[in-house]
Amino acid sequence: MGYREAPTYEISFMFRKILVPVDGSENSLKALELALDLAKHYGSSVHAVFVKPRNVDLGFDPISKAKKRIKEKGVDVDFKTLEYDPSNSSVASTILNEIVEGNYDLVVMGARGRTLSSEIDIGSKALAIASNSPVTVIIVR
């Protein structure tokens, strides 16, 4: 086998603060698990956000579902819920604002959320965020 150099720590400086949008879908939970793995290896902080319309009860809690899924992973995650006004904003624009205002270095998100058909490879929110984000976006399938 050939000579392998020791790993560098450039990644730990590139991706210090990771944002993970969660909506309770399997893809968003996989994205959270990937972000946790990156955090373990590179010392990143992980911040999970759930975005919902203002004053609307959706009847489910993706934050508690995410907390259960990662309970024994050994990485602290900052969870928060963001609300938006559907008359003049959207989930994607709310996440894009959070990326900028929160000074994130990386977004890790699911390719499709809860509402899209399985025939669609990438959802409109993931596409909008990947296309317009000022930072690197990893899309998890």
N, C-alpha and C positions, 0 to 999 in steps of 0.2 A: 504494500500500500504506500501511497505517496505521503509526503510530509504535510501535516495540517498545522496551520498557525493557531495560536490560542485565540479564543473569541475576543472580540473587542466589546466595548460598552457604549458604542455610539448610539445604539437603540435606546438605552436608558436615558440618554439626553434628548433624543428625538421625540419620545413618546412618554413624557412624564405624567401627563394628565389625560386620561381616557374617558370619553363620554360614550355611554351605551343607552340608546333609546330602548325601552322595554314596553311591550304591550301585552304580554302574557302568551304570545305565540311561541311555538317551538323554536322558530328561527331566532327570535329575540333572546330566548334563553340560551341557545347555543352561542350567540354573540357575546352574551354576558360571561359564559364559561371561557370563551377565548380571551376576553379582556382580562379575566382573573388569571389565566395562565401567563399572559404577557406581564401582568403586574408581579406575579411570583418571580419571574425570571429577570425582570428589569427594574423592579422597584417602583412601578408606576402607581398612581392613585386612580381608582375607578369610581366613576360617578354615573349612576343609573337614573334616567329620567323617564317618567311616564307623562305623556302629553294628552290632555283631554279638553273637550269644550267646557267653557266656563258655565257653572251652575247646572251641570248635567250629571246625573247619577247613572253610570254605565252598568251597574249591577254586578260588577266583578272588580277584583283588586289585583292587578298584575304585579304590584310591588310585593305583596305578601307571597304570591306565587314564586316570584324571583328569589325572595329571601329564603323560602323553603328549599328551593333548588340548590342554592349555594351555601346552605347553612354550615357545612363542614369543610369548606374549601380553604379556610385559614387566611382569607384576605378581607380586609375591611372594605365595604362599599358604602358610599354616600348615596342614599336614595332620596329623590324628591319628585313631587308632582308639579307639573307646570300646566297652567290653564290658559286658553286662548279664546278670543271672541270670534266665533265662526263667521260673523258678518264682515270682518275685515282682516282675517288672518287664517292660518292653516297649521296643521301639525308640522309640516315641513318648514315653514317660515319660523315657527316657534323654536324648533330645534336649531335651525341655522342661526337665529339670534342668540340662543344659549351657547352655541359653539364659540361665537365671537365674544360675547360678554363674559363667559366663563374662562376664556383663555385656554381652551383645550388644544391638545397637540394631535389627537387622534380620535376618530369616531369608529366604533365597531358596532355594526347593526345587522339585523336580519334582512334578507332579500325580500321577503314578503311578510306582511303582518297578518292579523286575524281575519281581515275582511275580503281578501283577494282569492280568486279562483286558483286552484292548484295548477291550472294550465298556463298561468302567467309566471315567467321565470323571475322577474324583478318587479316589485311594486312601484307605484307612482311616488310614494314618499321616499323610498330608498333611492330611486332615480333622481329625484329633485335634490336630495341632500348630496348625493355623490357628485352631481353636476355642478352644484353651486357652493359647496363647502370650501372654505379657505385652507382647510387642513386635509390630511390623508384620511380616506374613508375605506375601511375594510368591510366588505359585504359578505355575510355568512349565509350559506344555503343549507 
